[in-house]
């Protein structure tokens, strides 16, 4: 059985790490390069770097910052934000990203998922899906949670696997930053409809929330503010999970 992964997320705006609630009310969280280095020392399994306003501001992900972070870490590193072409995805991978995370473009141009998978392999493509409960059930949102798509979560999951996605990063907008627990139902749905690894995101506030996510079938659990501000210590979290029967990598 593969070890479950703990992932730290660096949401970056104006070249600094920020964090908010339900994708709004952003507060400063630190320098991305320094935080990345610290997470490697603490034993985090992977990093995700999201340029959270790139799509909204219609600009490219900060390629230079990606390169700088990649030079300072030795763990898998995923980059997302404003990636809407094979050329940009290729540039980021060549600059040091192990994977690219595609969100809005996966809805607007699903063929991009196939193009990246064909060139670099499915393992290099993470499809990020931001969902919120609406009158249609779980609805997919794009542009950092700003835009409704009218697309059902279940439909999008199946389509993304068909297109060649190698991994799913599922974020609950309702739960984001609330620290009341992940939306476990989104994990169960994804695992029932696809055979892809699932990263759950949005809502972690205590160690038990990670345990709940893994018991529900998540392959990895992502968090941001609780790690940035020291609310949860990563080595202690892994020890807690190990003691509760979850296979994790220990330093």
Residue pairs with C-beta under 8 A, 6 or more apart in sequence:
1 247
2 219
2 247
3 45
3 247
3 248
3 249
4 214
4 218
4 219
4 220
4 221
4 241
4 246
4 247
4 248
5 45
5 46
5 199
5 219
5 220
5 221
5 248
5 249
6 44
6 45
6 210
6 220
6 221
6 223
6 234
6 237
6 238
6 248
7 44
7 45
7 46
7 47
7 48
7 199
7 220
7 221
7 222
7 223
8 35
8 39
8 44
8 46
8 47
8 48
8 222
8 223
8 224
8 227
8 234
9 47
9 48
9 49
9 50
9 201
9 222
9 223
9 224
10 17
10 32
10 35
10 36
10 47
10 48
10 49
10 50
10 69
10 224
11 17
11 18
11 19
11 29
11 50
11 52
11 224
12 18
12 32
12 49
12 50
12 51
12 52
12 62
12 65
12 81
13 26
13 51
13 52
13 53
15 32
15 62
15 65
16 28
16 29
16 30
16 31
16 32
17 28
17 29
17 30
17 31
17 32
17 35
17 228
18 26
18 27
18 28
18 29
18 52
19 26
19 27
19 29
19 177
19 224
19 225
19 228
20 26
20 27
20 176
20 177
21 176
21 177
21 178
22 145
22 173
22 174
22 176
22 177
22 178
23 52
23 130
23 144
23 145
23 146
23 173
23 176
29 35
29 224
29 225
29 228
29 229
30 228
32 49
32 65
32 69
33 65
33 68
33 69
33 72
35 228
36 47
36 49
36 69
36 72
36 73
37 72
37 73
39 47
39 73
39 227
39 234
40 72
40 73
40 74
40 75
42 233
42 234
42 235
43 234
43 235
43 238
43 249
43 250
43 251
44 75
44 227
44 234
45 75
45 76
45 220
45 249
46 75
46 76
46 77
46 78
46 220
47 69
47 73
47 75
47 76
47 77
47 78
48 77
48 78
48 79
48 80
48 101
48 169
48 199
48 222
49 65
49 66
49 69
49 77
49 78
49 79
49 80
49 81
49 97
50 79
50 80
50 81
50 101
50 128
51 61
51 62
51 79
51 80
51 81
51 82
52 81
52 144
53 81
53 144
54 60
54 61
54 62
54 81
54 82
55 81
55 82
55 84
55 103
55 104
55 142
55 143
55 144
56 143
56 144
56 146
57 82
58 82
59 82
60 82
60 88
61 79
61 80
61 81
61 82
61 83
61 88
61 92
63 91
63 92
63 95
66 79
66 92
66 95
66 96
66 97
67 95
67 96
69 77
69 96
70 77
70 95
70 96
70 97
71 96
76 98
76 99
77 96
77 97
77 98
77 99
78 97
78 98
78 99
78 100
78 101
78 126
78 169
79 92
79 97
79 99
79 100
79 101
80 100
80 101
80 102
80 103
80 126
80 128
81 101
82 88
83 89
83 92
83 100
83 101
83 102
83 105
84 104
84 105
84 108
84 109
84 112
85 112
86 112
86 115
86 116
86 119
89 100
89 102
89 112
89 116
89 120
90 119
90 120
92 100
93 100
93 120
93 124
98 124
99 123
99 124
99 125
99 126
99 166
99 167
100 116
100 124
100 125
100 126
101 126
101 127
101 128
101 169
102 112
102 113
102 116
102 125
102 126
102 127
102 128
103 127
103 128
103 129
103 130
103 142
104 142
104 143
104 147
105 112
106 112
106 113
106 127
106 128
106 129
106 156
106 160
106 163
106 165
107 140
107 142
107 149
107 151
107 156
108 142
110 159
110 160
110 163
111 163
113 125
113 127
113 160
113 163
113 164
113 165
114 163
114 164
116 124
116 125
116 164
117 124
117 125
117 163
117 164
117 165
117 166
118 164
121 166
122 164
122 165
122 166
123 166
123 167
124 166
125 164
125 165
125 166
125 167
126 165
126 166
126 167
126 168
126 169
126 199
127 160
127 165
127 167
127 168
127 169
128 168
128 169
128 171
129 140
129 153
129 156
129 157
129 160
129 168
129 169
129 170
129 171
130 140
130 141
130 142
130 144
130 145
130 171
130 173
131 138
131 139
131 140
131 141
131 153
131 170
131 171
131 172
131 173
131 183
131 186
132 138
132 139
132 141
132 145
132 172
132 173
132 174
133 139
133 174
134 148
136 150
136 152
137 152
137 153
137 154
138 152
138 153
138 154
138 185
138 186
138 189
139 148
139 149
139 150
139 151
139 152
139 153
140 149
140 151
140 152
140 153
140 156
141 147
141 148
141 149
141 173
142 149
145 173
145 176
153 186
153 189
154 189
154 193
157 168
157 189
157 190
157 193
157 194
158 193
158 194
160 168
160 194
161 193
161 194
161 195
161 196
165 196
166 196
166 197
167 196
167 197
167 198
167 199
168 190
168 194
168 196
168 197
168 198
168 199
169 199
169 201
169 222
170 186
170 187
170 190
170 198
170 199
170 200
170 201
171 201
171 202
172 182
172 183
172 186
172 201
172 202
172 203
173 202
174 183
174 202
175 181
175 182
175 183
175 202
175 203
176 201
176 202
176 203
177 202
177 203
177 225
178 203
178 205
179 203
179 204
179 205
179 206
179 225
179 226
180 203
180 205
181 203
181 204
181 205
181 209
181 212
182 200
182 201
182 202
182 203
182 204
182 209
182 212
182 213
182 218
182 221
183 200
183 202
183 203
184 200
184 212
184 213
184 216
186 200
187 198
187 200
187 213
187 216
187 217
187 218
188 216
188 217
190 196
190 198
191 198
191 216
191 217
197 219
197 220
198 217
198 218
198 219
198 220
199 218
199 219
199 220
199 221
199 222
200 213
200 218
200 220
200 221
200 222
201 221
201 222
201 223
203 209
204 210
204 213
204 221
204 223
204 226
204 232
205 226
205 231
206 232
207 232
207 236
207 237
207 240
207 241
209 221
210 221
210 223
210 237
210 241
211 240
211 241
211 244
211 246
213 221
214 221
214 241
214 246
215 246
223 232
225 231
226 232
227 234
235 251
238 248
238 249
238 250
239 250
241 248
242 248
242 250
